Amino acid sequence: MTRRRKLLIGLAGLPLLAAALYLVGPRRVVDTRLPDLRLPAQLPALERAIATREAALSDITSGCAATLAWQGAPRTRTPLSLVYLHGFSATRQETAPLTERLAAALGANRFEARLRGHGRGGPPLGAAKAEEWLADGAEALEVGRRIGERVVVIAVSTGGSLATWLLTHGYDERIAALVLISPNFGPRHPAASLMAGPWGAQITRLVAGEERGFQPHNELQARYWTWRYPSQVLVEMQALVELAKASDPRQLRVPLLTIRSPRDQVLDPAPMAAFHQAAASQPKLQIDYEQSGDPSQHVLAGDVLSPESTEPLGARILEFLRPLVGEGRP
């Protein structure tokens, strides 16, 4: 064999070698073995434990701490409770006061979680891990079961990814319904899935730099979102999304309401509809909502980005929930 032929054969094999090196590269694998929950059994102690844990963090933005709120008599279980799981880089304020109004209408205690690292600025968010968010979500569901006989989960954006994984993996005990609002089954950007693939951390740092940021639409979003943070936490976010995407929708058996905008500029709306269609949930309803005031058509209600949508969207949610959970309060 001539030297020229050897060289050509060697060059022809370079793409295969590059592909092999890519595929064996390091990737983010989430450990889904969740720790045992250690929550006080008595409601007064549970309330104190949550408040004490949040108060120990002096850098939580005012109004963004995890919140346990009672309807009627304090520290008394209600027939129904609401659990709110917020989106990535956001806080419970993203759609507020939607959950508060729903809880009042249904006579339900509510727990609005704060996922690890959120509401505290860039560095704490950058240090958060997908495993911690899974644990936070599981804990939030258990808090919901402690404060209510049955639980309605309201999950927004990446909070929807979290809820999807939990409720398709055995954490659906006493869940009365799941309300997904703009659930994250994949960002609009076609290359986003690379972040959770081989060399994902290195690719993210190369493409996004050390920090990632976006321009808030107004002062309230600047206050209640973390809009600049270390880019590596995007790998954690995408790893959680990949868990949700890999979840079997046939394992979701609780009633399901999915609310999305076909014009969502942040997330791809197509897999939202695909997951909903494949879910085993009965009953289930998908609402395509295009009246949001959010310029990105992603945050579909709430005082921060879409105050005019809170009442009509809340009415649609109540219309779905009331046949399942009772009339609640007028």
N, C-alpha and C positions, 0 to 999 in steps of 0.2 A: 504494500500500500504506500502510495507516494505521500510525502509530507503535506502537500496541498490537500489531498483527500482527507488525511487525518485532521487537518485544521478545519476543514468544512464540516466534518462529522462532529468535531468538538463544538464548533459554533452552533450547529443545529441543536445540540443538546442543552445549550444554555437556558432557553426558556423553560425546559422541563426541570432543570436544576433550580431555577429561580422559583418556580411554582412549588417545588418540594420544600424549599427553604421557607417559603411563606406559610405553607400549610402546617409545618411543624413548629412555627413560632409561638411564643407565649400568648395566651389569651386569658381573659377574665372569666373565671368559673365561680359562680356563686354557690356558697355552701348553704343549702336550704334546710339544714337541720337546725331548727329554731330552739332557743333555750327555753327551759321551763319558766312559765310565768309565775311571778311572785307578787301577787296583788293582795292587799288586805281583804278579808272576807266581809267586814262590816263597812257599810257605806260611809259613815263619818270618817273612818280611818282611811278609806280609799280616797275620799276627797282631799284629806290632809296630805296624803302621800303624793298625789299628783301636784298639788299646789306647792308643796315643799320642794319637790324635784325641780319644778320650773323656776321657783324663786332662787334656787341655788345658782342659777345662771344669770349673772348680772347684765349680760349683753343682749338678752332677748328684746327685740323691738316691742314697745308698748302696744298691746292689743294682739300680739301674735303668739302668746303662750298657749299651750294646750288648755282647753276650757271645758269644765264639767258644769253644766247648768241644769237646774231642776225646774220642772213644771209643777206648780202647786206646792205641797209641803216639801221643804228641803230634806234631802237625804232619805227620800221615800221612793221606792221602786214604782215605776209606771208600767202599764201593760205594754207599752211600746217605747223604744228608745231610738234615737238617731245617732249614727256615727258618721263623722265627716273626715275624709281623707283628701288632703290637698295635693296640688300638683308640684312638680319639680321646680325649685327655686322660689316657690310661692309660700303662702301661709293660709291660715283659715280665713283671712280677710279677702281672698281672691273672689269669692262669690257672695260674701256677707252683704246683707243679712238674710240670704235665701234660707239657710238651714235653720236659723233662729225663727223665722216666720213659719216654716214648715212644722217645727217642733211645737210652736204655740197652737197652730191649727189642729194638730193631732194629739195635743195633750201629752207630749212625749218629753222625757228627759233627753238631753243631748250631750254628746262628747265630741268635741272637735280637736283632733289630734294635731300635734306638731312633730313632723318627722325629723329625725336626728339631723342636726346641722342647720336646719332652716330657721329663718327669722333672726339670725345672729350675725349676718355679714358673711363676706367671702371666705375667709380662712376656715371657720367652722364648717361651712357647707362643703368646702373642698376636702375636708378630712372625713366626711361621712361615707359609709359603705352600704352597699345594697343589702347585706345581711342585717344591718341595723334597721333599715327601713322595713324589711320583712318582719323583724321582731316587733317594731313599733306598730305595724298594721295588725299583727296577731294580738298584741296587747290591747289595741283600740277596740277590736271586736269583743274581747273578753270584758273590757270595761262596759261596753254596750250591753252585754248579757247580764252584768251585775246590776245595772241601773234600770233595766227593762226586761220584761218577760220575753219579748221578741224584738228584733233589731232590724231597722232599715239602714242600709249602708249607702251613703251618698259619696261618690268618688269622682274626682275631677282630674283629667289629664293623666299624669303619671301616677296619681293616686288610684286611677282606674286600672293601671297595669298591676299595681300592688293588690287591689281588691280582686282582680281577675285570678291571679295566681292563688291567693289564699282560698277563695271560694270554690276553686276547682281542685283543691288539694286537701280537702277534709276539714276546713275551718268554717263550715257553713252551718254549724249547729245553731238552731233557733234564729236563723236569718229570715226575716219576713219578705225582704225584697232588696234588690240591688239597683241603684240608680247610677248609671254611668253618664257623665257629662264630658264630652270631648275626650274619650278615653285614649290613652297613648298606646297604640299598637304599631307605632313607627312614625318618626318625624317625616316631614315633607322631603327633606334632603335625601336624595337616593343613596348617598354614600354613608348615611348614619349607621347602618348595620356594621360597617367596618370597625367601628369603635369597640364592639364586643367580639370581634373576630381575632384571628392571629395578628400579633403585633399591634393590637388595638390601641394600647396606651402610647406606643411610639408614634403611630399614625396620627392620633389625636393631637399630641404635642407638636408634631411637625406641621399639621394643617392649621390648628387653632392657636398655636403659640402657648405660652405658659398660662395665660388668662383668657377667659371668654367673657364677653359682655354684650348687652343689648341696650338700646335706648328706651327708657320708660316712656309711656305715652303721657303720663301726667305725674303730679307730685305724689298722689296716693300710691300709684304703682311703684314709684321710686322708694317710698317708705316701706311698703309691705312685701315687696319682692327683693330677692338678692339678685341684682342685675349685673354684678361683676364678681367672678369667682374663678378659682383655679380650674383650668380646662380638664384636668384629669377626672374630676367628678362626673363629667359627661360619660366616661366609660362605665361608671357605676349606674348611672341612669339608664344607659342603653342595655346594660346587662340585665337590669330589672325588666325592661321592655321585652328583651328576648325571652325571658321566662314566661311573660304573659303571652307572647306570640306562640310559644311552644305548648301552652296549656290546651287541653282538650275541651272545646266548648261543649261537648256532650256531657261533660262532668259538671256543668253549671246547671243546676236544677231549681234554683230559687227564681221567683218572678223577676223579670228583667225589664227595665226601662232604659233605653239608650237614646241620648240626646246628642246630636252632632250638627255641625254646619257643613254642608257640602263645599263651602268656600273657605274652610279652615286653612289658614296660611302657615300654621305652625306644624300641625300634624296631618298625616295622610288620612282623609276621611274614608277611603275605600275599605281598609281592613277593619275599621269600626263596624261598618255595615256587614262585612263578611262574617265577623265573629258573632254579631247579633243573630244573623240568619242561621248560623250553625248551632247556636246554643240550644240546649235541651229545655230551657226555661219555659214554664207555662204558668201564667200568661206572660207574653212578652210584647213590647211595643217599641218601635223606633220612631223618633220624631226628628225630622230634618228642620232645624230652626235657623232661619236666616235673617232674623230681625235684631241681632245683637248690635250694640253700639261699639263693641271692640273693633278697632280697625283691622285686627288680625283675624276676626271672626272665630276666635278660639275660646275666650272667656265669655260665656254666653249670658251671664247674669252677674249682678252685684254692683254695689255703689262705686267701686273703683273704675270699672271699664264699661259697664252696661247697666246703669241704674234703671233705665226704662224697661228692661227685660225681666227684672226680678219678679214683678207681680204676675205678668202673663205666663212666664215659665213656671213659676211656683204653682199657679192654678192647674197647669197641665200635669205637673207631678202629682198634685193632690188628687186629681181626677183618676190617675192610674192607681194610686196607693189606697184610696179610701175603700174600694171594694175588697181589698186584701186585708186591711187592718182595722176597719171600722170608721165611723164618722169622726171621732175625735171631737174637738171643740169647734163651734161654729165660727 
